[in-house]
Amino acid sequence: MEYLLLIHDDESVYATLSENELSSLGQEYGAYTEALKTSGVYRDGRQLQPSSASTTVTVRDGEQVVTDGPFAETKEQLGGFYLIEVDSLDDAIEWAAKIPSARGGTIEVRPLVPMQVPAQ
Amino acid sequence: MLATLIGVLGDFDLAEDALQDALATAVERWPRDGVPDNPPGWIVTTARNRAIDRIRRDQNLRRKTELLGRLEEEEKVDESTIPDERLELIFTCCHPALAVEARLALTLRSLGGLQTDEIARAFLVPEATMAQRLVRAKRKIREAGIPFRVPPDHLLPKRLASVLAVLYLIFNEGYGPPVRRELCAEAIRLGGILATLMPDEPEVHGLYALMLLQDSRRDARVRDGELVLLEDQDRTLWDTGEIEAGKRALDRAIALRRPGQYQIQAAIAALHSEDETDWEQIARLYLRLHELLPSPVVLLNGAVAIAMVEGPEAGLAVADSIDGLDGYYLLHSTRADLLRRLDRRDEAAAAYRRALELTHEEPERRFLRRRLQELGAESSPPFDAADSMP
């Protein structure tokens, strides 16, 4: 099954980190991504620009409304994701727990709807 | 049999429907054609075939392809060796990704002998609410990919703890007040099954022992709707068969030499069922339990035991050192009892009143009011008219 690991983190914490701390966090993420790839479960994964770069779009009665900022103002923001393919939720949970941001932030493990299999 | 089918089909709802179909077929055919050599095997095979029929008719193409693909890959079910998949099932039902209330309901529905309406009654919710809870839980298992298996070794300790917690929660729901016997009986039955399936896990035996020992006092615990304290219980009403079974389970646990919270609690319960209560040993066990499971409630129980060994003053000192229990009525009723024994009547009455404010269970409230009356105090401050009405 495919799972999206959504990394929610308090962005303001990063501003308080020193150059050294940021670089060691980067190395940790690099090692984690490498581990996913070596295990053959990695499908995709990216870091997002901060939520200040986010734009929200809605269309109501044909009217397009564009707003500055993310979908929801919360203490933790969506900061990145991994897409993995593993056998079960247990494996997805184990991988989620190893994401460096799981220590301070929160990882949401969200299963993907399988792709439609064409009729035979 | 349901567990086997869920294992074979990988789908709770489909397994339930298929089992119904197979049983209906059996009722129709067996009287006519005779009972097959291996009735359970026949039921499982028939149910599997009915399930395949059902899937073929299923409109949901994706689910259909996926399920059929898996079923057709498998060999025909070997009728002589039906796998016992109750263990896999219980781990699935108690998975931490399910809400706690869903774990309780699903465990009772899938492994217990209880129907949805019975579970709803036991948890005091409308049947529709319980049915909805079960539907959502089964959907989550399917959509989130919760595996149907006994967890691998590195996950086992935590996941087994989750299973044991679910069984003990079911037991405690039934232990009341209000007492609901069917829940206690189911929890004990499931505990016994688990002890058979996982004989090398000491905490499984420990929990089984604990539930048996607590349940052995069920008839003595409530008299005319009133809760009876352990020391005041009529011991002739204790179920000696259950006490013996509990002690045997505890012996099996202790022989494995890996202590844990359920074993310690069972040991305490076993000591309470002796003719002479060894309070010193009980106090020691509570302090050991508090090391494993730091909890103000455990410490409060330790305070009671210490009061029995060293006197109410020593017990009160421990009770007064406990933080974070001010909203818990048992802290105040325990303090009240110790103060009463020290003949500090005013303080005792104040503590009983505080306890009364904090519990809404009628048998407990009656008990507290009776104690207040024995102190010669009003059961409530005069401005609270409702309680002094006849």
Boltz contact constraints between the chains, C-beta under 6 A:
constraints:
  - contact:
      token1: [A, 1]
      token2: [B, 145]
      max_distance: 6.0
  - contact:
      token1: [A, 88]
      token2: [B, 145]
      max_distance: 6.0
  - contact:
      token1: [A, 88]
      token2: [B, 147]
      max_distance: 6.0
  - contact:
      token1: [A, 89]
      token2: [B, 97]
      max_distance: 6.0
  - contact:
      token1: [A, 89]
      token2: [B, 144]
      max_distance: 6.0
  - contact:
      token1: [A, 89]
      token2: [B, 145]
      max_distance: 6.0
  - contact:
      token1: [A, 89]
      token2: [B, 146]
      max_distance: 6.0
  - contact:
      token1: [A, 90]
      token2: [B, 147]
      max_distance: 6.0
  - contact:
      token1: [A, 111]
      token2: [B, 143]
      max_distance: 6.0
  - contact:
      token1: [A, 111]
      token2: [B, 144]
      max_distance: 6.0
  - contact:
      token1: [A, 111]
      token2: [B, 145]
      max_distance: 6.0
  - contact:
      token1: [A, 116]
      token2: [B, 62]
      max_distance: 6.0
  - contact:
      token1: [A, 117]
      token2: [B, 65]
      max_distance: 6.0
